[in-house]
Amino acid sequence: MTAPQLALARNAAEAALAVLPTSRALFAADPLIPDESTVIQGQAVTARFTGAASGEVVVVVGQDLADALRESPLGELDLTAAVRPALEAAARVFGPVVLDPGQLMDPEVALSALAAKEGAVAVPLRDEEAMHAVVALALSAWPGEDPAGGLAQQAPRMAAVMGGGRGGGLDMLHDVEMEVSAELGRTRMSVRELLSLTPGAIVELDRAAGSPADLLVNGRLIARGEVVVVDENFGIRITEIVAPGAE
């Protein structure tokens, strides 16, 4: 690979690092060919992208992040969703692209599959002592030079700003986006009853009118509140925080 292509791969890794949950301040090391030296204990998420460029990106995270997501106070969280912003940031260094949903894989399998592709490159993310994550890429056609401006030039500065001051444990999950849902009530219906539903039909729920609605994160009850209207949109005014395990 040419020097501009290697620099672009490093920019992609720095862009990913800027939005990757970590328990340490990391930096992007020199790019290299994916092999056994880039395999760490943890989990890998791989995704293909198409658009201004076509290829595949792999983000390998350490076991500490995988454990933190699995043992979150909110219940087990989706590692693929947590890592997706980093996948998107790396791919978008090459221009506007569309990223597929991504797939969780064993790090050795993911990096071995990528290494079999021509022009594959891996960028270790490390601190002064060890490697803690990896961003690897393979493009069907690499750009011949760094694009002027845009995210590729901003990424090192973003990584420097966002990489410092990170704590361990739950702190690394603070920027992970999660889906929050409100539930007014539930009911059980037979298949016959479901198939008989028509516009205008009323489904009775198991909750009295005026009862608080449930607020759920990742399917786990975390709070209750009353339904309000905010600028013509529904909202929930929290009235009770549910202690872990009390639901």
C-alpha positions in Angstrom: 0.0 0.0 0.0 1.1 3.6 -0.6 1.9 6.0 2.1 -1.3 8.1 1.5 -3.4 5.0 1.7 -1.8 4.0 5.0 -2.4 7.5 6.3 -6.0 7.3 5.3 -6.4 4.0 7.1 -4.9 5.6 10.2 -7.3 8.5 9.9 -10.2 6.0 9.7 -9.0 4.3 12.9 -8.7 7.7 14.7 -12.2 8.6 13.6 -13.5 5.3 15.0 -11.5 5.8 18.2 -13.2 9.2 18.8 -16.6 7.5 19.3 -15.5 4.1 20.6 -16.3 3.4 24.3 -13.1 2.6 26.1 -11.8 2.5 29.6 -8.4 4.1 28.7 -7.0 6.9 26.6 -5.8 5.2 23.4 -4.0 6.3 20.3 -3.8 4.8 16.8 -0.5 3.0 16.2 1.2 2.4 12.8 -1.0 0.4 10.3 0.0 -3.2 9.6 -1.2 -6.3 7.8 -3.9 -8.1 9.9 -2.3 -11.3 11.4 -2.1 -13.1 14.8 -0.3 -10.0 16.3 -3.5 -8.0 15.9 -5.7 -10.5 17.7 -6.7 -9.6 21.2 -9.1 -11.1 23.7 -12.5 -9.6 23.2 -15.1 -9.4 20.5 -15.2 -8.2 16.9 -17.9 -6.5 15.0 -17.6 -6.5 11.2 -19.7 -4.6 8.6 -19.7 -4.0 4.8 -20.2 -0.6 3.3 -21.0 0.7 -0.2 -21.2 4.2 -1.7 -18.3 6.6 -2.3 -16.1 3.6 -1.5 -16.9 -0.1 -1.0 -15.3 -2.4 1.4 -15.4 -3.9 4.9 -14.5 -2.6 8.3 -13.8 -4.6 11.5 -13.6 -3.1 15.0 -12.2 -5.4 17.7 -12.8 -4.3 21.3 -11.3 -5.7 24.5 -13.0 -8.0 26.9 -13.4 -5.2 29.4 -15.9 -3.4 27.1 -17.7 -6.7 26.3 -18.0 -7.5 30.0 -19.2 -4.0 30.9 -22.0 -4.2 28.3 -23.0 -7.7 29.4 -23.0 -6.8 33.1 -24.6 -3.3 32.8 -27.0 -2.2 35.6 -29.6 -1.8 32.8 -29.2 -5.4 31.7 -27.2 -7.0 28.9 -26.6 -4.4 26.2 -26.0 -5.0 22.5 -22.3 -4.8 21.7 -23.0 -4.4 17.9 -25.1 -1.3 18.7 -22.4 0.1 21.0 -19.7 -0.3 18.4 -21.7 0.8 15.4 -20.9 4.5 15.7 -17.2 3.6 15.4 -17.8 1.4 12.3 -19.7 4.3 10.7 -17.1 6.9 11.6 -14.3 4.8 10.1 -16.2 4.1 6.9 -17.3 7.7 6.4 -13.7 8.8 6.2 -13.9 7.5 2.6 -17.0 9.6 1.7 -20.7 9.1 2.0 -21.4 5.4 2.5 -24.2 3.0 3.5 -23.2 0.5 6.2 -24.9 -2.8 6.7 -26.2 -3.8 10.2 -22.9 -5.5 11.2 -22.2 -8.9 12.6 -20.6 -10.1 15.9 -17.7 -12.4 15.3 -14.7 -14.0 17.1 -11.7 -11.6 16.6 -9.4 -14.2 15.1 -12.1 -15.3 12.6 -13.0 -11.7 11.6 -9.4 -10.6 11.1 -8.4 -13.8 9.3 -11.2 -13.3 6.8 -10.3 -9.7 6.3 -6.6 -10.5 5.9 -7.4 -12.8 2.9 -8.6 -9.7 1.0 -6.1 -7.7 -1.1 -5.0 -4.4 0.5 -6.3 -5.3 4.0 -4.8 -3.2 6.8 -5.2 -3.1 10.6 -4.6 -0.2 12.9 -3.9 -1.2 16.6 -5.5 1.1 19.2 -3.2 1.1 22.2 -1.8 2.9 25.2 1.8 3.0 26.2 1.7 -0.6 27.5 -0.5 -2.7 25.3 -3.0 -3.0 22.4 -6.6 -2.8 23.6 -8.6 -2.5 20.3 -8.2 -2.8 16.6 -9.7 -1.1 13.5 -9.2 -3.1 10.3 -10.2 -2.2 6.8 -10.3 -3.7 3.3 -11.5 -1.7 0.3 -12.3 -2.9 -3.2 -10.3 0.2 -4.4 -8.3 2.5 -2.2 -8.2 6.2 -2.9 -4.9 7.3 -4.3 -4.5 10.1 -1.9 -5.9 11.7 1.3 -9.1 13.6 0.7 -8.7 17.3 1.4 -10.6 18.5 4.5 -13.6 16.7 5.9 -13.5 14.1 8.6 -10.1 12.6 7.5 -8.3 15.8 8.7 -10.5 16.4 11.7 -10.3 12.8 13.1 -6.9 13.1 14.9 -8.1 16.2 16.7 -11.4 14.6 17.6 -9.6 11.5 19.0 -7.3 13.7 21.0 -10.2 15.6 22.6 -12.4 12.7 23.2 -9.8 10.1 24.1 -8.6 11.9 27.3 -10.1 11.6 30.7 -11.9 8.4 30.2 -12.7 6.4 33.3 -13.2 2.7 33.8 -16.3 0.6 34.5 -19.6 2.1 33.8 -18.0 5.4 32.5 -17.1 3.7 29.2 -20.8 3.1 28.5 -21.9 6.8 29.0 -21.9 7.6 25.3 -23.6 4.3 24.1 -27.0 5.1 22.5 -29.9 3.0 23.7 -33.5 2.6 22.6 -36.0 3.8 25.3 -39.7 2.8 25.0 -42.8 3.6 27.0 -45.5 1.0 27.7 -49.1 1.8 28.6 -50.1 -1.7 29.3 -50.2 -5.3 28.0 -52.7 -7.9 27.2 -52.8 -11.5 25.8 -54.8 -12.5 22.7 -55.3 -15.7 20.8 -54.3 -15.9 17.1 -58.0 -15.9 16.3 -58.5 -12.6 18.1 -55.5 -11.0 16.5 -56.7 -12.0 13.0 -60.1 -10.6 13.7 -58.8 -7.1 14.5 -60.1 -4.4 12.2 -59.7 -0.6 12.1 -61.7 0.8 14.9 -61.4 -2.2 17.1 -60.5 -1.6 20.8 -57.9 -3.6 22.6 -58.3 -3.5 26.4 -55.0 -3.4 28.3 -54.3 -4.7 31.8 -53.9 -1.3 33.3 -56.5 1.2 34.7 -57.0 4.6 33.1 -54.7 7.1 34.8 -52.2 4.5 35.9 -48.5 5.3 35.3 -46.8 4.2 32.2 -43.6 2.1 32.3 -40.3 3.3 30.9 -38.1 0.5 29.6 -34.5 0.4 28.4 -33.5 -2.7 26.5 -36.7 -4.4 27.7 -35.9 -3.7 31.4 -38.1 -1.5 33.5 -36.2 1.5 34.9 -38.9 4.1 35.8 -42.6 4.9 35.8 -44.3 8.1 35.0 -47.4 9.9 33.8 -48.1 10.6 30.1 -47.9 14.3 29.1 -48.1 16.3 25.9 -45.0 18.3 24.9 -45.3 20.5 21.8 -47.9 18.2 20.4 -45.8 15.1 21.1 -46.4 12.6 23.8 -43.9 12.5 26.7 -43.4 10.8 30.1 -43.0 12.8 33.3 -41.0 10.5 35.6 -42.7 9.9 39.0 -40.7 6.8 40.2 -37.3 5.3 39.6 -37.4 1.6 39.8 -34.5 0.1 41.7 -32.5 -2.7 39.9 -34.2 -6.0 40.6 -37.4 -4.5 42.0 -39.2 -4.8 38.7 
